[in-house]
């Protein structure tokens, strides 16, 4: 195929991926009330599973915990006439990307796979599964660990009682969606390292040598995608660095197979 034909082929893969996102977004529009109340605003409720687990953990050690009596605001503000509809459109798109992620990967694989050898194509089929698995592990981790701890901290933080917290609902929704999407993409690190090693851009020696620099980069990215508190950054950094160590073994395995 010519270069322009490749671009035409890529365009249709991107179009189908975008249509998949739009289809999911339509369902989110249809069930927007349920999704906002039971998913995006779930961290405001005292019976959220993470709060209950932390409460039970504290009680098992004989300590009293504020997580047992979580009571956050039930009402938030919309400060613009178009605030709710515009936020719903943007949120539906972000959640559409998250839910349709496996299909988007499949479309990208369909575009790349014709350029692979038969053996490479056979081995790369597992890519969609592993990449999707890591992505949704990141979704669960960010939703049940990072998001509730961040919400609890920010909604209870105050400089003085003379200041009353009245949050714009868009800030809350953006906090949840950006955290989920950002952390989930960071969980794709092993897959990225796999392909970079296949392309000859990184080696296990390189990854070990620049481990400290990688830690600084992960901390920086954590600061960007998570709320600006040290606890959230550290909580995100620990599993990502664990995945970084796994990536070193993956890189070793790739080089070993290439040598064979």
N, C-alpha and C positions, 0 to 999 in steps of 0.2 A: 504494500500500500504506500501511496505517496504521503508526504507530510500533511497535506491538506485533508486527505482521506482519513488519516489518523485523528486530526482535529475534529472532523465531522463525526467520527465514531465516538470520540470522547464526549462531544456535545450531547449526543443522545443518551449516553450513560448518566451524564450530569442531569439531564432533563428528567429521566426516569427517577433518579434519586430525589430530585426536588419535588416531583409529583408524589412520591411516597411520603415525604415530609408534610406536604400539603394535606394528604388524606388523613394522616394522623392528627394534624392541626384541626381539621374539620370535626373529628370526634372530640377533641379537647374543647372546642367551641360548644359542641352539643352538651357536654357534661361539665361545663366550666364551673358551675356552682359546687358540684360534688368535689371536683379536683382542687379547687381553692380551699374549701372548708376542711376536707379530709386529707389533703396531701400537702399543699403549700403552707397552710396555716396550722397544720397538725402539731407543730413544735410549740405552739402557744398553749396547748392543753396539758393539764397536769397529769393526765393518764397516758402520755406518750411513752412507748415502751422503754426508751432509754432512761427517762426520769425514774420510772418504776424500778428498773434494774439497778440503777445507782442507789436508789432508796433502800432496796432489799440488801444490796451489798454492804451499805453502811450499817444497817440494822444487824446483819449477821456478825459484824465485828463489835456490836454494842455501842455504836455511835448514832447520834441524831443527825439527820441530814435535811438541808433545805430542799433537796430534790423530792422529799416526801410531801411537801406542801407548795408545789409550784403553782403560782397564780399570776399569770401574765394577762395583759390587756385583751379584751374581747372585741374591741372596736378599733379600727385604724382609719386614717384620713385619706381622702383623695382630694388633692389640692388644685386640680384642673378639671374643667368640664369634660375633656377628652381623656382624662387620666385612666379611667377604668378600661375603656375600649382599646386604647393604644397598648396598655400593659397586657391585656388579654391576647392581642395579636402577637406581640413579641414573645410572650410566655408560651403560646401555642407553638410558635416556630421553634423555640429552644427545646421544649419537650418533644416536639416532633423529631428533631435531630437525635435526641437521646433514644427515643423508642425505636426509630427507624435505623439506628446505627448498624445493626447486622446487615440490613438490606443494602445500605450505602456501601459497606465493605464488599458485599457480594457483587455489586455493580462495578466497583473498582477492580475487583479480581477478574471479572469478565473482560474488562478492557486490557488488563496486563497479561492474562493467561495465554492468549494466542502467540505471544512472543517468547513463551517458555518452552523448553524441551519437554518431552512426554514425561520423563522421570521427575523433572522439576514441577510440572503441573500436578502430578499425582501427590507429591509431598506438600505442595502449597495449599491443597484443599483444606488442610487442618488449620490454616491461617485464620479463616473466618471464625471458626469455633473458638480458638484460643484468644483472638483479639476481642471478640464479643464477650467471652467469659471474663477477661481482665477488666473490660470496660464496665460491665454490670457489677462486678465486685467493687469497683470504684464508686459506682452509683450507690450501692448499699452502704458502703463505708462512709461516704460523705453525708448521706441522708440520715443515718442512724447514729453517727458519732460526731462528725464535724458540725453539722447544722444545728442539732439541739444544744450542744455545748456553747456554740457561738450565740444562738438566740438567748439562751439563759443568761449568759454573761452580759450582753449588751442591753437586754431589757431590764436587768436588775442593777446596772451600773448607774450611779448618780454622784455628781460632785457635791451637791447640796440639795436639801429638800425644797429649796426655793425654786428649783427647776423641775418642771413636770414633763415627763416623756410623753409626747404625742407623735407617733411615727406615721410617716406617709406609707401607705400600703405598698407602693411601688418599691420602696427601699427594702422592705422585708422580702418581697417576691424575688427581686434581683439578687439579694443575698443568698437565697436558697438555690435559685437556678444557676447562678454563676459558680457557686461552690460545687454543686453536683457536676456540672459540665467540666469545669476546670480540673477537679480531682480525678474524675473518670478518665480524662485524656492523659493525665500524668501516669495512670496505671497501665498505659500502653507501652511503657518504657521497654520491657523485654522484647516486644514485637519490633519496636524501632531498632533496638540494638541488633536483633537478628538480621534485619535487612541491611543495616549499615555494615555488619560484618560480612555478609554475602557480597556486598559491593566493594569490599576491601577498604572501607573508610575508617574502621576501628578494629582493634585487636584486643585480646584479653590483657596483654601487657600495657596497652594504652589506657584501658579502663582502670587498671590497678594503679598506674602511675598518677593519674589525675583524679583519684577518688576524692581527695580533699576539695578540689575545685568543683567536682560534681556535687558535693555536699553544699557548697556555697550557692551553686546554681539552683539546687532543689529548694533551699531555704528562700532564695529570692523569688522563685516561681510560686512557692507556697504563700509568700507575703502578698503576691499579686492576685492570686485566685481565691484566697481565703480572707475572712474578716481580719482587720489589722490588730490581732492580739497574738501574743507569743505562743500561748497554749495551742491554738489552732494550727499555727505553723509547725510546731514541734510534732503534733499528733499526725499531721500529713506527712512530714519529713520521714518519720520512722518507717512506715511501710514502703515508701518510695525508695529509701536507701536499701531496704531489704530486697526489693525488686531489682535494685541496681546490682546487688551481689549475685542474685540469680542470673541477671543478664551476663555477668562475667562467665558463669558456667555455660550459658547458652552460646556465647561467643567462642569459648573453647571447643564446644561440641561442633559448631559450624566449621571451624578451621580444621578440626580433626577429620571430619567427613570430606572436606575439600581435598585434604592431603591424600586420603584413601582413593 
